[in-house]
Amino acid sequence: MSAIILLTVFGIIVLYLGFAENKTILAPVAITGLVISMVLSIKDWGLGSKYFHDMMIIDNFSIAFNVSMLIITILIFLFGINYYKRMEHHVAEQYALMIFALTGAFLMTSFSNLIMLFLGIEILSIPLYILAGGKKSSFRSNEASFKYFLLGSFATAFFLFGIALVYGASATFYLPEIKNYIAQFNGHLPPMLMVGLLFILIGVAFKVAVAPFHFWSPDVYEGSPTLVTAFMATVVKTAGFAAFYRLLGMGLLPLPGPLEKTLWVMTMLSLLVGNLAALNQTNFKRLLAYSAIVHTGFMMLAMLSQHDSSASVLLYYTFVYSLATVPLFIIFIHMKRASNGLEELSIFRGLYKQKPWMAVFMTILLMSLAGLPPTAGFLAKYRVFILSISRGYLAISIFAIIMAIIGIYYYFYVLREAFSESNDPNPIEITKLNAALIIVCGVAVLLLGLFVWTVPI
Amino acid sequence: MILIIILLLPVITGLFLLLLRNPATVRFIALGSALVNLILTLGLISTVPSTTYTIDSTHFMGTQFTLGYDGISLIMLLLTNLLFPFIILSGFTRAHIKIPVLNFLILFTQSSLIGVFLAQNAFLFYIFWELTLIPVYFILLLWGGENRRAVTLKFFIYTLTGSLFLLFGIIYLYTWTGSLHTTDFSAFNQLHLPADTQTWLFWILFIAFAIKLPIFPFHTWQPSTYTMASKQGVMILAGVMTKMGIYGALRFLFPIVPQGVLFWQNTVITMCLIGVVYASVIAFRQTNIKRLIAFSSMAHISLMAAAMFALNYYSLQGLLFQVISHGVTIVALFYLVHLIQERTGTLELPQMGGLKLAAPNMAILLLMVVLGSIALPLTSGFVGEFLIITGLAKQSIWIAVFGGLTMILGAIYMLYAYQRIMLGDENPALSKIKDVQVIDYLILIPLIAIIFILGVYPQPILNLLEESVNSMQKLLIPANEVVTLFLR
């Protein structure tokens, strides 16, 4: 709890530091706040403390996810030092809003009450709506912000309506009680409860961008400032899945038949739609948006396999995915700058010639996303498949494997561009800090793949 | 410990090479490392191949890091370490860009290939199996020929498709081990899966190897990839990587899904024989020498795959002998093709002819390799293919007849191609080319010597194979049990 309070306080401090008109101190202060918050989080490991009449339970699950999100946010802030250098005004707000969003994410990992989940989702979303419109003069950015806001509010409405219906049926917001209430029906739920649960799931599915509720994500990812996109693709997705898992694990499992089928269909749709759309993309950000939808499908697969280790596999998958995605966006930012603002895949041409080390680390990161050994991404997919196959979902696993193959095509398409010659190469400039961070991420992805890492949650 | 050294020496040398700048130093160090590995392997073979070397390290990718070898692994190890010095040496002739990177990738490939052949654990096997693909992908992408970007991607996706099904198979087998929670081959071999599971699991496992070999309907990546690959790339692909398919099939299919093998035996043999005839006929129509040899290689590999599924002593012995023989021959053949291309600047048969007048020594060397390739008596190809045909004849005379077409059709298209390259009237365009030089002799003479020595005196290898075939028959005991059950 102290971690959440501290995070809020630091968010406000950073916001006020904006008056100082000194951009250089913002990132260090923000990162200090995150680090202290991380220490405080880890201190609570194993305690399982409850707050607000049990509306929040901070257990090992939430701490593990919180720390993983903190690490990724620190990474994004470190990259932000360089990214926001050119921005004249409102830099403090950027950091502060991301910290506020992170606070919301913390609530999403530790709720045990539907109201708390709703609060978490809203606290996460509202800063994001603003962040997505961060480039005020850009048409795309405005479009992204507006689209995200409209569709997001729509999903929120669904979600709230679902909560209301469930409350109407069960007279409680408290997840364990809802679980008991559902259990007494033995799988044949009354329509009101069923519809309510369905709406709640739709609301969460929208946040994690599972097909068919994914339509916002490519446009929003494309239009938003790239660093915000990186934040959305990683931290927000992790938070969404933590909430999803908690919702299912604490309240809804075992799912009633129709709902489980719905979720399976959504899983397969994400894998299929994400892949098919990604094959045709020429814009790198859109490509990563669709690839994120595919990864969502794999995370759903881990979650729906319902095993004791599902949570730890999910944590591993989200973390590894985030660790590869953020530096890829950063490499993209540098290539975009070198090519005067283009976002096509072809901007990667000539990377190997100019910066061989960068091309090598890009290879490692893309390999991790594609799930090839010896990277961590392979181990993550391997663990998901172990879960699903050992639970007997053979057909779906084979389907997912075929989808993984398709994924390799577009990741290696990007890689192929990076290793081919460019006609008129512009110099790629990269600061020492960013270079070091990309290398650290690449090495981490390799090491996480070589040395197994499990958190008992 | 010696296995660890053999496994890691190439890749560590390769990493060291990345720090160097001088091309000559890089080449000599790479060659030296490959030679040391060859000597270590020969030393390993001279000792009794019975021990399994194990390191228990559960924290390596969550699995046991178990290395070991039996007869089959040894043959594959010998082939890999025998060919890599030549592959590295063949890079001495031409000035490439980024020599350290190229040699690093080649040595990296060598390490991962050795890993594939030594892994005693299916998960580890899979890691190395995939790992081979990555350096090869970059060798093809960065040093390949015309249209390399599209072809490389196709090759990569094609092979990965198979691999991922293999991964599915491994995880599925893992779930069958139950409370053991292991992917060790020794545990997999004890599984005794139900027959209907074996029939479908066979294809899940086999598809990866069928693509790698490649056999008939899965071969479409092969000709274009071979044709555009650089000299060293194609040598690695054709010489060693195809053997991964044979090794994998022997490791996975026969001990783990014996009833599946028996069930699909005739189907696969038929596919292989279609491949033999199909590849031979297409090879005959090629005008590009490299493409021609790619198809000829496919015909020979298909014959070997057929031998593998004939499941008897002679065919297995022939198969393993042919692993060495085909590897050596195809590497020599591709080296010569590239030599011709470097000298004449073309690969097209119609533009050649009369080369013998300008380069008589090259003509002699090519003739000897071609004879080895078409399995003329006194060459190693003859010993291998004769044993294979004998084995096939034990299965069915018709299989042997169609299998034998490899040799007959092979003789036709290879000699025809030889005739169009070397013989004929003096060709004014090619009259000024240089003949074979010292470096070419250094590569070709040892390879040709191996071809002929093994052809005349195959006993040392056959003795070594005795061990291998015995160990393989140990693997095949479950299958044989089923066979006898079936016959009764």
Interface residues (C-beta under 8 A of the other chain):
Chain A: P356 M367 L372 P373 P374 F378 L379 Y382 F385 I386 I389 S390 L394 S397 I398 I401 I402 A404 I405 I408 Y409 F412 Y413 R416 F419 S420 G449 L450 F451 V452
Chain B: T58 H59 F60 M61 G62 V101 Y126 I127 E130 L131 I134 Y137 F138 L141 L142 R149 T152 L153 F156 I157 L160 T161 L164 F165 L167 F168 I171 Y172 Y174 T175
